[in-house]
Amino acid sequence: MEIPNPPYFSCHSESCAHLLQTSLKSRDPLKGKSIHAQMVKLGLTFSVYLMNNLMNLYAKTGFLLDAHDLFNEMPVKTTFSWNTILSGYAKQGKLEKAHQVFDFIPVRDSVSWTTIIVGYNQMGRFEDAIKIFVDMVKDKVLPTQFTLTNVLASCAATGSRGIGKKVHSFVVKLGLHACVPVANSLLNMYAKTGDLKMAKVVFDRMKLRNTSSWNAMISLHMNCGRVDLALAQFELLSERDIVSWNSMIAGCNQHGFDNKALQFFSSMLKDTSLKPDRFSLASALSACANLEKLSFGKQIHGYIVRTMFDASGAVGNALISMYAKSGGVEIARRIIEQSGISDLDVIAFTALLDGYVKLGDITPARQIFNSLKDPDVVAWTAMIVGYVQNGLNNDAIEVFKTMVSEGPRPNSFTLAAMLSASSSVTSLNHGKQIHASAIRSGEALSPSVGNALTTMYAKAGSINGARKVFNLLRQNRDTVSWTSMIMALAQHGLGEEAIELFEQMLALGIKPDHITYVGVLSACTHGGLVEQGRSYFDLMKNVHKIDPTLSHYACMVDLFGRAGLLQEAYKFVENMPTEPDVIAWGSLLSSCKVYKNVDLAKVAAERLLLIEPNNSGAYSALANVYSSCGKWDDAAKIRKLMKARGVKKEQGLSWVQIQNKTHVFGVEDGLHPQKDEIYKMMDKIWKEIKKMGFAPDTESVLHDLEVEVKDQILRYHSEKLAIAFGIISTPENTTLRIMKNLRVCNDCHNAIKFISELVDREIIVRDATRFHHFKDGSCSCKDYW
């Protein structure tokens, strides 16, 4: 378009306005500048109407500085002038500048208020948008349809249902409840804030509904876990768009209906002309990953390649997760190397980690982690969790130390993972350091960290530390919190306290899960509470409708066996609806050893060895039963059979941490650099406790040896050596914490009671089944273990 020369150019402002509006439609600011030049020549710059049109052209075509300069030159400004410059800044996301303009507007109309609200809403500053809306109402300016839809979107994003309801009243007052966009915004607000009842009321009252209305209800039902209701709404929807299909695909995937998700994905491709977007593809790939459907996942990958779909972000991560979880971990790694994905998320990274771990090789996962540019807290946490889940706790601790010194601030998930690592290595000091970090970061009272702290303190032998954390969690306790504390009390032999806590949990209406009941039944087992155990087992099945697992059955076998009810324990195992596992038969075998029941021990050992032929514990336990009954020849035959089959007995080891260093001891250990001092201390202790009335239990030595030899063997058991070392290495009155990989023997248990009284210390021993707190000559287990 050429600007006519002055002789042919109409000076009427409408003509110039028409030319400006034509330039705006073509989005050509250069034509606008030509018109601007002609306006200056013709003296038309004093027309507010023309200047507003020109300023609007500059603002909407990206020449905001020119628009603002023009605005500043205008001698007379209307509200439209102010709103134009305000809109320009708001649309470019320059909200601070927009707010400055907003504050100077002499007379704000509904457009002014709506413009700034829309700006804040679109930039994700939802609370500011809501605050301005409240000010708008106070200023007695009536909101428009656009004001209401945007403020309702902000309410939905922030979960501000209370304000959303007040906005609803404005909708009714202004008669806009029949307006489909407004009604959809109300529907979305109630759906996002979890008010299913009001969402349904709004939906049912809508005389006109579009696809967005139906999509909102489908999404709401999915968010509430009602896949059946979402499906019913979907079936009623005649015109389905990509959002409708994505809601069904993603919803089914998120709620564990992965096969259904893939059926919807296939139907969308087959029965419609719609093309999947990143949400469809990511959800479908996630479903393939969960089902380990490598073939289906490869077909989706083929579609991505053929259509040259952008595989970054969520789609790329889902693709990597699918391959990693479905046995194609090397393909996943090649995708990373070829595409240079740098935004690997925790799900994809963890999937890769798990994939390599299944192959027995975590090194490539660490290499991938090391190749990440500026890994975020999620990536660091994934690496730590990977090490923890695979028993590499020291590696996890090293990564955490590096993270603290060089990486991002740990979050609650990082801290929970590290507390799990500390629990596994039973490092109370390290656990306390993590606790201090959690307090500094304000995460100590979050359920995930608090629950992990409870478990850490319990596993490190500090039941009082576990109690303190649990008490501080009073306002944030969930089922896991109660379960963690019940398990802790059970492990420490405080069965009655564990049961009391369980009863409190039930009284508060908190539903126990299957793990809670493992803790409760364990508490009954360690406390010899047979009748309570029977009662809780029935309660679990009949009231809480929890199907017993092998863990629950093993607890019941252990409960009966420890109480000497061996025949009842055997009948319980035989009547189990599922095939008994190694733990169930092992529990029965251990009880047979305690009560010297040779015949039943043979049955239990034979059944156990059918499941796990190289289980050294079964051979040892049976040999020990024979030995305890004086059947030395039979015991020798079992040990000979072990040797012939190449089964090695697990060595009894005890360890103690002194100044963050772990010292490990075996029976009659002569490898420790301070062995002379340790043996000297143990000889002294042995003499002193004998004077106090201690008599060695020579029956604990299950070999046909002279009494003097048995006495010497007993004196240098691993836990006794660990205690002697602890005494010479720590100040007086220091609590000693000893760990043992096997069940503590009768002699050691009795001796440690005397030692605790002799040295006036608390000695906490964690063996293979529980904690023993020795103090003032007695044990917390009350000699029932």
C-alpha positions in Angstrom: 0.0 0.0 0.0 1.3 3.4 -0.9 0.4 6.5 1.2 -1.3 8.9 -1.1 0.5 12.3 -1.7 -1.0 15.3 0.2 -3.1 16.6 -2.8 -4.9 13.3 -2.9 -4.8 12.5 0.8 -8.0 13.1 2.7 -7.3 15.1 5.9 -10.3 13.6 7.6 -9.3 11.7 10.7 -11.5 8.8 9.8 -9.4 8.1 6.7 -6.2 8.0 8.7 -7.9 5.9 11.3 -8.9 3.5 8.5 -5.4 3.3 7.2 -4.0 2.6 10.7 -6.5 -0.1 11.3 -5.6 -1.7 8.0 -1.9 -1.6 9.0 -2.8 -3.2 12.3 -4.6 -6.1 10.6 -1.5 -6.7 8.4 0.8 -6.4 11.4 3.0 -4.0 9.5 4.5 -1.3 11.9 6.5 0.3 9.0 3.3 1.3 7.2 2.2 2.7 10.5 5.3 4.8 10.7 4.7 6.2 7.2 1.1 7.2 8.3 2.6 8.7 11.5 4.9 10.8 9.3 2.0 12.0 7.2 0.0 12.8 10.3 2.8 15.0 11.6 3.0 16.8 8.2 -0.7 17.4 8.2 -0.9 18.5 11.8 -3.2 15.7 12.9 -1.1 14.8 16.0 -3.5 16.7 18.2 -6.3 14.2 17.4 -6.6 12.0 20.5 -8.6 9.5 18.5 -5.9 9.2 15.8 -3.1 9.1 18.4 -4.8 6.3 20.3 -5.1 4.3 17.1 -1.4 4.9 16.2 -0.3 4.0 19.8 -2.4 0.9 19.6 -0.7 -0.1 16.4 2.8 0.4 17.9 1.9 -1.5 21.1 0.4 -4.5 19.3 3.2 -4.9 16.7 6.0 -4.9 19.3 7.1 -1.3 19.1 6.3 -0.6 22.7 8.9 2.1 23.2 7.6 4.0 20.3 4.1 3.6 21.7 5.3 4.9 25.1 7.1 7.8 23.5 3.9 8.7 21.6 1.9 8.3 24.9 4.2 10.8 26.7 3.9 13.3 23.9 0.1 13.3 24.0 -1.2 16.5 25.6 -4.6 14.9 26.3 -4.9 11.2 27.4 -8.1 9.3 27.6 -8.7 6.1 29.6 -8.3 4.2 26.3 -4.8 5.8 26.0 -3.8 4.5 29.4 -5.3 1.1 28.8 -3.5 0.8 25.5 0.0 1.3 27.0 -1.0 -0.8 30.0 -2.0 -3.7 27.8 1.2 -3.4 25.8 3.4 -3.9 28.9 1.1 -6.6 30.4 1.2 -8.7 27.2 5.0 -8.5 27.1 5.1 -9.7 30.7 6.6 -6.5 31.9 4.4 -6.5 35.0 6.3 -4.1 37.2 6.1 -1.4 34.4 2.5 -2.3 33.8 1.7 -1.8 37.4 3.4 1.6 37.4 1.2 2.6 34.5 -1.9 1.1 36.3 -1.2 3.1 39.5 -1.1 6.4 37.5 -4.4 5.9 35.6 -6.7 8.8 36.7 -9.9 6.9 36.1 -9.7 3.2 35.9 -12.5 1.3 34.1 -13.2 -2.4 34.0 -10.8 -2.7 31.0 -7.9 -1.3 33.1 -8.6 -3.7 36.0 -9.1 -6.7 33.7 -5.9 -6.0 31.7 -3.7 -6.0 34.8 -5.5 -9.1 36.2 -5.1 -11.0 32.9 -1.4 -10.0 32.8 -0.7 -11.4 36.3 -2.7 -14.5 35.6 -0.9 -15.3 32.4 2.5 -14.8 34.0 1.6 -17.2 36.8 1.4 -14.6 39.5 -2.0 -15.9 40.6 -2.1 -14.4 44.1 -1.4 -10.9 42.7 -4.2 -11.4 40.2 -6.6 -12.4 43.0 -5.4 -9.4 45.2 -6.1 -6.9 42.4 -9.5 -8.4 41.8 -10.3 -7.9 45.5 -9.2 -4.2 45.1 -11.4 -3.9 42.0 -14.4 -5.0 43.9 -13.6 -2.6 46.7 -13.3 0.2 44.1 -16.9 -0.8 43.1 -16.0 -1.5 39.4 -18.1 -4.3 37.9 -16.0 -7.2 36.6 -16.5 -8.4 33.0 -16.7 -11.9 31.6 -13.0 -11.8 30.9 -12.2 -10.5 34.4 -14.1 -13.4 36.0 -12.6 -16.1 33.8 -9.1 -15.0 34.6 -9.6 -14.6 38.3 -11.3 -17.9 38.5 -8.3 -19.4 36.7 -6.0 -17.9 39.4 -8.3 -19.3 42.1 -8.0 -22.7 40.5 -4.2 -22.5 40.3 -3.8 -21.5 43.9 -6.6 -23.7 45.4 -8.4 -20.6 46.7 -11.8 -22.1 46.8 -13.1 -19.5 49.3 -12.4 -16.6 47.0 -13.6 -18.7 44.1 -17.0 -19.0 45.8 -17.2 -15.3 46.2 -16.4 -14.8 42.5 -19.2 -17.3 41.9 -21.6 -15.0 43.6 -20.6 -12.2 41.3 -21.3 -14.5 38.3 -24.8 -15.0 39.5 -25.3 -11.4 40.4 -24.2 -10.3 36.9 -26.3 -12.9 35.2 -23.3 -14.5 33.6 -23.9 -18.0 34.9 -25.3 -19.0 31.5 -22.2 -17.8 29.7 -20.3 -20.9 28.7 -16.7 -19.6 29.1 -17.6 -18.3 32.6 -19.4 -21.5 33.6 -16.5 -23.5 32.3 -14.1 -21.4 34.5 -16.3 -22.0 37.5 -16.3 -25.7 36.7 -12.6 -25.8 36.4 -12.1 -23.8 39.6 -14.3 -26.3 41.6 -12.6 -29.2 39.9 -9.1 -28.0 40.7 -9.9 -27.2 44.3 -11.4 -30.6 44.9 -15.1 -29.6 45.3 -16.8 -32.4 43.4 -20.2 -31.5 44.7 -20.2 -27.9 43.5 -18.6 -28.8 40.2 -21.4 -31.2 39.6 -24.0 -28.5 40.5 -22.4 -26.1 38.0 -22.2 -28.7 35.3 -25.8 -29.9 35.8 -27.2 -26.3 35.7 -25.4 -25.5 32.4 -28.0 -25.2 29.7 -25.2 -25.0 27.1 -22.1 -27.1 27.3 -19.1 -27.3 25.0 -16.3 -29.8 24.9 -14.4 -27.9 27.5 -17.3 -28.4 29.9 -17.2 -32.1 29.5 -13.4 -32.2 29.7 -13.4 -30.4 33.0 -15.7 -33.1 34.5 -13.7 -35.9 33.0 -10.5 -34.4 34.5 -12.2 -33.9 37.9 -13.3 -37.6 38.1 -9.9 -38.7 37.1 -8.3 -36.5 39.8 -10.6 -38.1 42.4 -9.6 -41.6 41.2 -13.1 -42.3 39.8 -12.0 -43.7 36.5 -15.5 -45.3 36.1 -17.3 -42.0 36.3 -14.7 -40.4 33.9 -15.3 -43.1 31.4 -19.1 -42.6 31.7 -18.7 -38.9 30.9 -16.3 -39.6 28.1 -18.8 -42.0 26.5 -21.5 -39.3 26.6 -19.3 -36.8 24.9 -20.0 -36.6 21.2 -17.3 -34.2 20.1 -14.1 -35.2 21.6 -10.9 -33.1 21.2 -7.3 -34.0 22.0 -7.8 -32.8 25.7 -10.7 -35.4 26.1 -8.5 -38.2 24.9 -5.5 -37.1 26.9 -7.6 -37.0 30.0 -8.5 -40.6 29.6 -5.1 -41.8 28.5 -3.2 -39.9 31.3 -5.9 -40.6 33.9 -5.8 -44.4 33.3 -2.0 -44.4 33.3 -1.8 -42.5 36.6 -4.3 -44.8 38.3 -2.7 -48.0 37.3 -5.0 -48.9 34.3 -2.1 -49.0 31.9 -3.7 -51.5 29.5 -6.8 -49.3 29.3 -4.6 -46.2 28.7 -3.0 -47.9 25.7 -6.4 -49.0 24.4 -7.5 -45.3 24.4 -4.3 -44.3 22.7 -4.8 -46.9 20.0 -8.5 -45.9 19.6 -7.6 -42.2 19.2 -5.2 -43.0 16.4 -7.5 -45.5 14.7 -10.9 -43.9 15.1 -10.2 -40.1 14.8 -8.2 -37.7 12.7 -6.5 -36.3 15.8 -2.8 -36.4 16.1 -1.2 -37.2 19.5 0.5 -34.4 21.3 3.3 -34.5 23.9 0.8 -35.3 26.7 -0.7 -38.3 24.7 2.8 -39.6 23.8 4.3 -39.2 27.3 1.3 -40.9 29.0 1.3 -43.8 26.5 5.0 -44.3 26.8 4.6 -44.3 30.6 2.0 -47.0 30.3 4.3 -49.1 28.1 7.1 -48.6 30.8 4.8 -49.8 33.6 3.7 -52.9 31.6 7.2 -53.4 30.2 5.7 -53.5 26.7 8.8 -53.0 24.7 7.2 -53.8 21.3 4.4 -51.3 21.8 6.8 -48.6 23.0 9.0 -49.1 19.9 5.9 -48.5 17.7 5.3 -45.2 19.5 9.0 -44.4 19.1 8.7 -45.1 15.4 5.8 -42.7 15.2 7.9 -40.0 16.9 10.7 -40.5 14.4 8.5 -40.6 11.3 6.6 -37.5 12.2 9.8 -35.7 13.4 8.0 -35.0 16.7 10.0 -32.9 19.2 11.2 -35.6 21.6 12.6 -33.2 24.3 11.1 -32.7 27.7 8.4 -35.0 28.9 8.3 -37.1 25.8 12.0 -37.7 25.8 12.0 -38.6 29.4 9.1 -41.0 29.0 10.8 -42.6 26.0 14.0 -43.2 28.1 12.0 -44.6 31.0 10.1 -46.9 28.7 13.3 -48.4 27.3 15.1 -48.6 30.6 12.1 -50.3 32.3 11.4 -52.7 29.4 14.9 -54.2 29.1 16.2 -51.8 26.5 18.5 -49.8 28.8 21.3 -49.6 26.2 18.8 -48.1 23.7 17.9 -45.6 26.3 21.5 -44.6 26.8 22.0 -44.3 23.0 19.0 -41.9 22.8 20.6 -39.8 25.5 24.0 -39.8 23.7 22.5 -39.1 20.3 20.0 -36.4 21.2 22.1 -34.9 24.0 19.1 -34.7 26.4 20.2 -32.5 29.3 16.8 -32.2 31.0 16.6 -35.7 32.3 14.0 -35.9 35.0 14.0 -38.1 38.1 11.7 -40.7 36.7 13.8 -41.3 33.6 17.1 -41.1 35.5 15.8 -43.5 38.2 14.5 -45.9 35.5 18.0 -45.8 33.9 19.5 -46.4 37.3 17.2 -49.4 38.0 17.8 -50.7 34.5 21.6 -50.8 35.0 21.2 -52.2 38.5 19.1 -55.1 37.1 22.1 -55.8 34.8 24.3 -55.7 37.9 26.1 -52.5 36.9 25.5 -49.2 38.5 28.6 -47.6 37.0 27.0 -46.4 33.7 24.2 -44.7 35.8 26.9 -42.8 37.7 28.5 -41.9 34.4 25.2 -40.5 33.1 24.8 -38.5 36.4 28.4 -37.1 36.1 27.6 -36.0 32.5 24.6 -34.0 33.5 25.2 -30.3 33.3 24.3 -28.7 36.7 22.2 -31.6 38.0 19.2 -30.3 40.0 18.1 -31.6 43.4 16.0 -34.3 41.8 18.9 -35.8 39.9 21.2 -35.7 43.0 18.4 -37.4 45.0 17.9 -40.0 42.3 21.6 -40.9 42.4 21.5 -41.2 46.2 18.3 -43.2 46.2 19.8 -45.6 43.6 22.8 -46.3 45.8 20.6 -46.7 48.9 18.2 -49.1 47.2 21.1 -51.3 46.1 22.8 -51.4 49.5 25.6 -49.0 48.5 25.1 -46.8 51.5 28.6 -45.5 51.8 28.5 -44.4 48.2 25.2 -42.7 48.9 26.8 -40.9 51.9 29.7 -39.7 49.7 27.4 -38.3 47.0 25.4 -36.5 49.7 28.5 -34.9 51.1 29.4 -33.7 47.6 25.9 -32.4 47.1 26.0 -30.4 50.4 29.4 -28.8 49.5 28.9 -28.3 45.7 25.3 -28.9 44.7 21.8 -27.7 45.4 20.1 -27.6 48.7 18.8 -31.1 49.7 15.0 -31.4 49.9 12.8 -33.6 52.0 13.2 -36.6 49.6 17.0 -36.3 49.7 17.0 -36.1 53.5 14.7 -39.1 53.8 16.9 -41.2 51.5 20.0 -40.2 53.5 18.3 -41.1 56.7 17.6 -44.5 55.2 21.3 -44.9 54.4 22.2 -43.9 57.9 19.7 -46.5 59.3 21.3 -49.1 57.1 24.8 -48.4 58.3 23.5 -47.8 61.9 25.4 -44.6 62.1 23.7 -42.5 64.9 26.1 -39.7 64.6 25.7 -39.4 60.8 21.9 -39.6 61.3 22.0 -36.8 63.8 23.9 -34.6 61.3 21.2 -35.3 58.7 18.6 -34.4 61.4 20.4 -31.1 62.0 20.3 -30.4 58.2 16.6 -31.1 58.1 16.0 -28.7 61.0 18.0 -26.0 59.3 16.1 -26.5 56.0 12.7 -26.5 57.8 12.0 -30.1 56.6 12.3 -31.9 59.9 8.6 -31.9 60.5 7.5 -33.0 57.0 6.0 -36.5 57.0 8.6 -38.1 54.8 11.6 -36.7 56.7 10.0 -37.2 60.1 9.1 -40.8 59.3 12.6 -41.5 58.1 14.0 -39.9 61.3 11.9 -42.1 63.4 13.2 -45.2 61.6 16.8 -44.0 61.6 16.8 -43.4 65.4 15.1 -46.7 66.0 17.5 -48.7 63.8 20.5 -46.9 65.3 19.4 -48.0 68.8 17.9 -44.8 70.1 14.3 -45.5 70.9 14.1 -42.3 72.9 15.2 -40.3 69.8 12.5 -42.1 67.8 9.9 -41.2 70.4 10.9 -37.5 70.4 10.6 -37.2 66.6 7.3 -39.0 66.6 5.9 -36.7 69.3 7.0 -33.6 67.4 5.2 -35.0 64.3 1.9 -34.7 66.2 0.2 -32.5 63.6 1.7 -34.2 60.6 1.3 -37.9 61.3 0.2 -40.2 58.6 -0.2 -44.0 58.5 3.5 -44.4 57.8 4.3 -42.3 60.9 2.3 -44.5 63.2 3.6 -47.6 61.5 7.2 -46.5 61.8 6.9 -45.9 65.6 5.0 -49.2 66.1 7.7 -51.1 64.2 10.4 -49.2 66.3 8.8 -50.2 69.6 8.4 -53.8 68.4 12.1 -54.0 67.4 13.1 -52.8 70.8 11.0 -55.3 72.6 8.5 -52.8 73.9 5.5 -54.9 72.7 2.9 -53.6 75.2 3.8 -49.9 74.3 3.6 -50.8 70.6 0.1 -52.3 71.1 -1.0 -49.3 73.1 0.1 -47.0 70.3 -1.7 -49.1 67.8 -4.9 -48.8 69.8 -4.5 -45.0 69.9 -4.1 -45.1 66.1 -7.4 -47.0 65.7 -9.2 -44.7 68.2 -8.2 -41.7 66.0 -9.7 -43.4 63.0 -6.4 -43.9 61.1 -6.6 -47.0 59.0 -3.6 -49.4 59.4 -2.1 -51.0 56.3 -0.4 -54.4 55.9 3.0 -53.0 57.1 1.3 -51.7 60.3 0.1 -55.2 61.1 3.6 -56.6 60.5 4.7 -54.3 63.3 1.8 -55.1 65.6 2.3 -58.9 65.2 6.1 -58.5 65.7 5.3 -56.6 68.9 3.2 -59.5 70.1 5.9 -62.0 69.1 8.7 -60.2 71.0 6.5 -59.7 74.0 5.1 -63.3 74.1 1.6 -61.9 73.7 0.0 -64.9 72.0 -3.7 -64.2 72.5 -3.3 -60.6 71.5 -1.5 -61.8 68.4 -4.3 -64.1 67.4 -6.8 -61.3 68.0 -5.0 -58.8 65.8 -4.5 -61.3 63.0 -8.3 -61.9 63.0 -8.9 -58.1 63.1 -6.6 -57.5 60.2 -8.5 -60.1 58.0 -12.1 -59.6 59.2 -12.4 -55.9 60.0 -9.7 -54.1 58.0 -10.0 -56.6 55.1 -6.3 -57.0 54.6 -5.3 -60.2 53.0 -2.4 -61.7 55.0 1.0 -61.8 53.3 3.9 -64.2 53.8 5.3 -61.7 56.3 2.1 -61.8 58.4 2.1 -65.6 58.4 5.8 -65.7 59.3 5.1 -63.4 62.3 2.3 -65.8 63.5 4.6 -68.8 63.2 7.3 -67.0 65.1 4.7 -65.9 67.8 3.6 -69.5 68.4 7.1 -70.9 68.2 8.8 -68.5 70.6 6.0 -69.3 73.1 6.8 -73.0 72.8 3.6 -73.8 70.9 5.5 -75.8 68.3 2.8 -78.1 67.1 0.4 -75.1 66.7 3.1 -73.3 64.8 3.6 -76.3 62.5 -0.1 -76.7 61.9 -0.3 -73.0 61.0 2.5 -73.4 58.5 0.8 -76.4 57.0 -2.6 -74.7 56.7 -1.2 -71.5 55.0 -3.2 -70.8 51.8 0.0 -69.9 50.0 3.3 -72.0 49.8 5.3 -71.2 53.0 8.6 -69.4 52.3 12.1 -69.6 53.8 11.2 -67.2 56.6 8.2 -69.2 57.8 10.2 -72.5 57.9 13.2 -70.7 59.3 11.1 -69.3 62.2 9.8 -72.7 63.0 13.3 -74.2 62.9 14.7 -71.5 65.2 12.0 -72.3 67.7 12.7 -76.0 67.5 16.4 -75.2 68.3 15.3 -73.2 71.4 13.0 -76.0 72.7 15.2 -78.8 71.4 12.6 -80.5 69.3 14.7 -82.7 67.0 11.9 -84.3 65.0 10.1 -81.1 64.1 13.5 -79.4 63.4 14.3 -82.1 60.8 10.9 -81.5 59.0 11.4 -77.7 59.0 15.0 -78.0 57.8 14.1 -80.4 55.0 11.3 -78.2 53.8 13.4 -75.1 54.0 16.2 -76.7 52.0 13.8 -77.8 49.3 13.1 -74.1 48.7 16.7 -72.9 49.2 19.2 -75.8 49.0 22.3 -73.7 49.9 20.8 -72.0 53.0 23.6 -72.3 55.5 21.3 -71.3 58.4 19.1 -74.4 57.9 22.1 -76.7 58.2 23.6 -74.8 61.1 20.3 -74.7 63.0 19.6 -78.4 62.6 23.2 -79.3 63.6 22.8 -77.1 66.7 19.5 -78.8 67.6 21.3 -82.2 67.5 24.2 -80.8 69.5 22.0 -79.2 72.2 20.4 -82.7 72.6 23.8 -84.4 72.9 23.5 -86.1 69.4 27.0 -85.2 68.5 27.3 -87.8 65.7 24.2 -86.5 64.0 25.4 -82.9 64.3 28.8 -84.0 62.8 26.9 -85.6 59.8 25.1 -82.4 59.1 28.3 -80.4 59.2 30.0 -82.9 56.9 27.0 -82.7 54.5 27.4 -78.9 54.5 31.1 -79.3 53.5 30.3 -81.9 50.8 27.7 -79.6 49.2 30.0 -76.6 49.4 27.7 -74.7 51.8 29.6 -72.3 54.0 28.3 -71.3 57.4 27.8 -67.6 57.9 30.4 -66.3 60.3 29.2 -64.6 63.4 30.4 -61.0 63.4 29.9 -58.0 65.7 30.8 -54.4 65.1 30.9 -51.1 67.0 31.4 -47.5 65.7 34.0 -45.4 67.5 34.5 -41.9 66.2 32.8 -42.7 62.9 35.0 -45.7 62.3 33.5 -49.2 62.2 35.4 -51.9 64.1 34.4 -55.5 63.2 35.1 -58.6 65.4 34.8 -62.3 64.9 35.0 -65.1 67.4 38.4 -65.2 69.1 39.4 -62.4 66.7 43.1 -61.8 66.6 43.3 -59.3 63.8 42.5 -56.0 65.5 45.5 -53.8 66.1 44.5 -53.3 69.7 43.9 -57.1 70.3 46.2 -57.3 73.3 44.4 -54.5 75.2 41.0 -55.9 74.1 41.8 -59.5 75.4 43.3 -58.1 78.6 40.1 -56.1 79.3 37.9 -59.1 78.4 39.9 -61.4 80.8 39.4 -58.8 83.5 35.7 -58.5 82.9 35.3 -62.3 82.8 36.8 -62.7 86.2 34.8 -59.8 87.7 31.4 -60.9 86.5 32.1 -64.5 87.7 32.7 -63.0 91.2 29.3 -61.3 90.8 27.6 -64.7 90.3 27.9 -65.2 86.5 28.2 -68.8 85.4 29.2 -69.5 81.7 26.5 -71.3 79.8 28.7 -74.0 78.3 25.7 -75.5 76.5 25.9 -72.5 74.1 29.0 -74.1 72.7 27.5 -76.7 70.4 30.6 -78.9 70.1 31.8 -81.9 72.1 34.7 -80.1 73.9 36.1 -79.9 77.4 34.5 -77.4 79.7 37.7 -75.3 79.9 37.8 -75.0 76.2 34.2 -74.1 76.0 34.8 -71.4 78.7 37.5 -69.8 76.6 35.5 -69.9 73.4 32.5 -68.2 75.2 34.8 -65.6 76.7 35.9 -64.4 73.3 32.6 -64.3 71.4 32.5 -61.5 68.9 30.0 -59.3 70.8 32.0 -59.6 74.0 35.2 -58.5 72.2 33.3 -55.5 70.7 32.1 -54.5 74.1 35.6 -54.8 75.6 36.9 -52.6 72.8 34.1 -50.1 73.4 34.9 -49.9 77.1 38.6 -49.1 76.5 37.8 -46.6 73.7 35.1 -44.4 75.2 34.7 -42.3 78.3 32.9 -43.7 81.3 29.1 -43.7 81.2 29.1 -43.7 77.4 26.3 -45.8 75.9 27.8 -48.7 73.8 25.9 -49.7 70.6 26.9 -53.1 69.3 25.6 -54.7 66.1 25.6 -58.4 65.4 24.6 -60.3 62.2 23.3 -63.4 64.1 21.0 -64.0 67.0 22.8 -63.3 70.3 23.5 -66.6 72.2 22.3 -67.4 75.7 25.7 -67.0 77.3 26.4 -63.6 75.8 23.0 -62.4 76.7 23.5 -63.4 80.3 27.1 -62.1 80.4 26.2 -58.7 79.0 23.6 -58.2 81.8 26.4 -58.6 84.3 28.8 -56.4 82.3 26.2 -53.6 82.2 26.0 -53.6 86.0 29.8 -54.0 86.4 30.8 -51.0 84.2 27.6 -49.0 85.0 26.8 -48.4 81.3 23.8 -49.0 79.0 24.8 -51.5 76.4 22.5 -51.7 73.3 22.9 -54.8 71.2 21.1 -55.2 67.9 21.1 -58.8 66.8 19.5 -60.4 63.7 16.0 -60.1 65.2 15.7 -57.3 67.6 17.3 -54.8 70.0 18.4 -55.6 73.5 18.9 -52.7 76.0 21.1 -53.9 78.8 21.2 -51.7 81.9 21.8 -52.3 85.7 22.0 -56.0 85.2 18.8 -56.6 83.3 17.6 -56.6 79.6 14.7 -54.9 78.0 13.6 -58.2 76.5 13.0 -59.6 80.0 14.9 -62.7 78.8 12.2 -63.5 76.2 13.8 -63.5 72.8 
